[in-house]
Amino acid sequence: MLAKSYLVAYNGIQFIGWLYIFALSCVGLTKSNILKDIYSDQIEAALKVFQTLAFLEVLHAMLGLVKSNAAQTFGQVFSRNYIVWLIIDQVPSCKSSPGVTLLLFAWSVTEVVRYSFYALQIINQPVYIITWLRYTLFIVLYPMGVLGEMWTVYSAQPLIQQKQILSVAMPNSFNMSFNFFCMTWLQQCLWPLGLYQLYTYMLRQRSKVLDKESLHKEKKR
């Protein structure tokens, strides 16, 4: 019972947080034609809080509070935080990239629907329209989000290479080197693969879940 209450509270807080980010993004888009102004200080602060908070979902999976795979959850959460903390935070000039606007709307809409869906499932009060949105909007939002992420990284790469951001050169006391610029290209290559795996999984889930929901509605008539 305690775990259930905690998960409802967690999903509720995330729902409110992402709804706030979505609202700020809409306001920013209507008030300014300058893309960098959309990623305001308020959005940046909220995004850092609620996206970092998502690391708790890895712990939820590890503790068995949810049925998700911990490794897959970590990969998904890390990829978002990678954009927030290692790309946008380190290269503020990329805030003006159209990719940032794309990912803001893709992420916020996805999460508003996802967290409301989870909260309703936990209390056994599913709402068909939320379920339908959960298993339909991803068809557009997932590719949109990945495009935004890749575009944002691409916009940051020249400065990452020029200033050797987050890179470690030889010689040093650890006797090792690390080139963050090369890592960003590796990540760029991995994103389409990750999208394919997640996208095909969600398509299978969509067919299974929505067919089940339709059958349930038919039985009620």
Secondary structure as a PSIPRED ss2 file (coil, helix, strand):
# PSIPRED VFORMAT (PSIPRED V4.0)

   1 M C   1.000  0.000  0.000
   2 L H   0.000  1.000  0.000
   3 A H   0.000  1.000  0.000
   4 K H   0.000  1.000  0.000
   5 S H   0.000  1.000  0.000
   6 Y H   0.000  1.000  0.000
   7 L H   0.000  1.000  0.000
   8 V H   0.000  1.000  0.000
   9 A H   0.000  1.000  0.000
  10 Y H   0.000  1.000  0.000
  11 N H   0.000  1.000  0.000
  12 G H   0.000  1.000  0.000
  13 I H   0.000  1.000  0.000
  14 Q H   0.000  1.000  0.000
  15 F H   0.000  1.000  0.000
  16 I H   0.000  1.000  0.000
  17 G H   0.000  1.000  0.000
  18 W H   0.000  1.000  0.000
  19 L H   0.000  1.000  0.000
  20 Y H   0.000  1.000  0.000
  21 I H   0.000  1.000  0.000
  22 F H   0.000  1.000  0.000
  23 A H   0.000  1.000  0.000
  24 L H   0.000  1.000  0.000
  25 S H   0.000  1.000  0.000
  26 C H   0.000  1.000  0.000
  27 V H   0.000  1.000  0.000
  28 G H   0.000  1.000  0.000
  29 L H   0.000  1.000  0.000
  30 T H   0.000  1.000  0.000
  31 K H   0.000  1.000  0.000
  32 S C   1.000  0.000  0.000
  33 N C   1.000  0.000  0.000
  34 I C   1.000  0.000  0.000
  35 L H   0.000  1.000  0.000
  36 K H   0.000  1.000  0.000
  37 D H   0.000  1.000  0.000
  38 I H   0.000  1.000  0.000
  39 Y C   1.000  0.000  0.000
  40 S C   1.000  0.000  0.000
  41 D H   0.000  1.000  0.000
  42 Q H   0.000  1.000  0.000
  43 I H   0.000  1.000  0.000
  44 E H   0.000  1.000  0.000
  45 A H   0.000  1.000  0.000
  46 A H   0.000  1.000  0.000
  47 L H   0.000  1.000  0.000
  48 K H   0.000  1.000  0.000
  49 V H   0.000  1.000  0.000
  50 F H   0.000  1.000  0.000
  51 Q H   0.000  1.000  0.000
  52 T H   0.000  1.000  0.000
  53 L H   0.000  1.000  0.000
  54 A C   1.000  0.000  0.000
  55 F C   1.000  0.000  0.000
  56 L H   0.000  1.000  0.000
  57 E H   0.000  1.000  0.000
  58 V H   0.000  1.000  0.000
  59 L H   0.000  1.000  0.000
  60 H H   0.000  1.000  0.000
  61 A H   0.000  1.000  0.000
  62 M H   0.000  1.000  0.000
  63 L C   1.000  0.000  0.000
  64 G C   1.000  0.000  0.000
  65 L C   1.000  0.000  0.000
  66 V C   1.000  0.000  0.000
  67 K C   1.000  0.000  0.000
  68 S C   1.000  0.000  0.000
  69 N C   1.000  0.000  0.000
  70 A H   0.000  1.000  0.000
  71 A H   0.000  1.000  0.000
  72 Q H   0.000  1.000  0.000
  73 T H   0.000  1.000  0.000
  74 F H   0.000  1.000  0.000
  75 G H   0.000  1.000  0.000
  76 Q H   0.000  1.000  0.000
  77 V H   0.000  1.000  0.000
  78 F H   0.000  1.000  0.000
  79 S H   0.000  1.000  0.000
  80 R H   0.000  1.000  0.000
  81 N H   0.000  1.000  0.000
  82 Y H   0.000  1.000  0.000
  83 I H   0.000  1.000  0.000
  84 V H   0.000  1.000  0.000
  85 W H   0.000  1.000  0.000
  86 L H   0.000  1.000  0.000
  87 I H   0.000  1.000  0.000
  88 I H   0.000  1.000  0.000
  89 D C   1.000  0.000  0.000
  90 Q C   1.000  0.000  0.000
  91 V C   1.000  0.000  0.000
  92 P H   0.000  1.000  0.000
  93 S H   0.000  1.000  0.000
  94 C H   0.000  1.000  0.000
  95 K H   0.000  1.000  0.000
  96 S H   0.000  1.000  0.000
  97 S C   1.000  0.000  0.000
  98 P H   0.000  1.000  0.000
  99 G H   0.000  1.000  0.000
 100 V H   0.000  1.000  0.000
 101 T H   0.000  1.000  0.000
 102 L H   0.000  1.000  0.000
 103 L H   0.000  1.000  0.000
 104 L H   0.000  1.000  0.000
 105 F H   0.000  1.000  0.000
 106 A H   0.000  1.000  0.000
 107 W H   0.000  1.000  0.000
 108 S H   0.000  1.000  0.000
 109 V H   0.000  1.000  0.000
 110 T H   0.000  1.000  0.000
 111 E H   0.000  1.000  0.000
 112 V H   0.000  1.000  0.000
 113 V H   0.000  1.000  0.000
 114 R H   0.000  1.000  0.000
 115 Y H   0.000  1.000  0.000
 116 S H   0.000  1.000  0.000
 117 F H   0.000  1.000  0.000
 118 Y H   0.000  1.000  0.000
 119 A H   0.000  1.000  0.000
 120 L H   0.000  1.000  0.000
 121 Q H   0.000  1.000  0.000
 122 I H   0.000  1.000  0.000
 123 I C   1.000  0.000  0.000
 124 N C   1.000  0.000  0.000
 125 Q C   1.000  0.000  0.000
 126 P C   1.000  0.000  0.000
 127 V C   1.000  0.000  0.000
 128 Y H   0.000  1.000  0.000
 129 I H   0.000  1.000  0.000
 130 I H   0.000  1.000  0.000
 131 T H   0.000  1.000  0.000
 132 W H   0.000  1.000  0.000
 133 L H   0.000  1.000  0.000
 134 R H   0.000  1.000  0.000
 135 Y C   1.000  0.000  0.000
 136 T C   1.000  0.000  0.000
 137 L C   1.000  0.000  0.000
 138 F H   0.000  1.000  0.000
 139 I H   0.000  1.000  0.000
 140 V H   0.000  1.000  0.000
 141 L H   0.000  1.000  0.000
 142 Y H   0.000  1.000  0.000
 143 P H   0.000  1.000  0.000
 144 M H   0.000  1.000  0.000
 145 G H   0.000  1.000  0.000
 146 V H   0.000  1.000  0.000
 147 L H   0.000  1.000  0.000
 148 G H   0.000  1.000  0.000
 149 E H   0.000  1.000  0.000
 150 M H   0.000  1.000  0.000
 151 W H   0.000  1.000  0.000
 152 T H   0.000  1.000  0.000
 153 V H   0.000  1.000  0.000
 154 Y H   0.000  1.000  0.000
 155 S H   0.000  1.000  0.000
 156 A H   0.000  1.000  0.000
 157 Q H   0.000  1.000  0.000
 158 P H   0.000  1.000  0.000
 159 L H   0.000  1.000  0.000
 160 I H   0.000  1.000  0.000
 161 Q H   0.000  1.000  0.000
 162 Q H   0.000  1.000  0.000
 163 K H   0.000  1.000  0.000
 164 Q C   1.000  0.000  0.000
 165 I C   1.000  0.000  0.000
 166 L C   1.000  0.000  0.000
 167 S C   1.000  0.000  0.000
 168 V E   0.000  0.000  1.000
 169 A C   1.000  0.000  0.000
 170 M C   1.000  0.000  0.000
 171 P C   1.000  0.000  0.000
 172 N C   1.000  0.000  0.000
 173 S C   1.000  0.000  0.000
 174 F C   1.000  0.000  0.000
 175 N C   1.000  0.000  0.000
 176 M C   1.000  0.000  0.000
 177 S C   1.000  0.000  0.000
 178 F E   0.000  0.000  1.000
 179 N C   1.000  0.000  0.000
 180 F H   0.000  1.000  0.000
 181 F H   0.000  1.000  0.000
 182 C H   0.000  1.000  0.000
 183 M H   0.000  1.000  0.000
 184 T H   0.000  1.000  0.000
 185 W H   0.000  1.000  0.000
 186 L H   0.000  1.000  0.000
 187 Q H   0.000  1.000  0.000
 188 Q H   0.000  1.000  0.000
 189 C H   0.000  1.000  0.000
 190 L H   0.000  1.000  0.000
 191 W H   0.000  1.000  0.000
 192 P H   0.000  1.000  0.000
 193 L H   0.000  1.000  0.000
 194 G H   0.000  1.000  0.000
 195 L H   0.000  1.000  0.000
 196 Y H   0.000  1.000  0.000
 197 Q H   0.000  1.000  0.000
 198 L H   0.000  1.000  0.000
 199 Y H   0.000  1.000  0.000
 200 T H   0.000  1.000  0.000
 201 Y H   0.000  1.000  0.000
 202 M H   0.000  1.000  0.000
 203 L H   0.000  1.000  0.000
 204 R H   0.000  1.000  0.000
 205 Q H   0.000  1.000  0.000
 206 R H   0.000  1.000  0.000
 207 S H   0.000  1.000  0.000
 208 K H   0.000  1.000  0.000
 209 V H   0.000  1.000  0.000
 210 L H   0.000  1.000  0.000
 211 D H   0.000  1.000  0.000
 212 K H   0.000  1.000  0.000
 213 E H   0.000  1.000  0.000
 214 S H   0.000  1.000  0.000
 215 L H   0.000  1.000  0.000
 216 H H   0.000  1.000  0.000
 217 K H   0.000  1.000  0.000
 218 E H   0.000  1.000  0.000
 219 K H   0.000  1.000  0.000
 220 K H   0.000  1.000  0.000
 221 R C   1.000  0.000  0.000
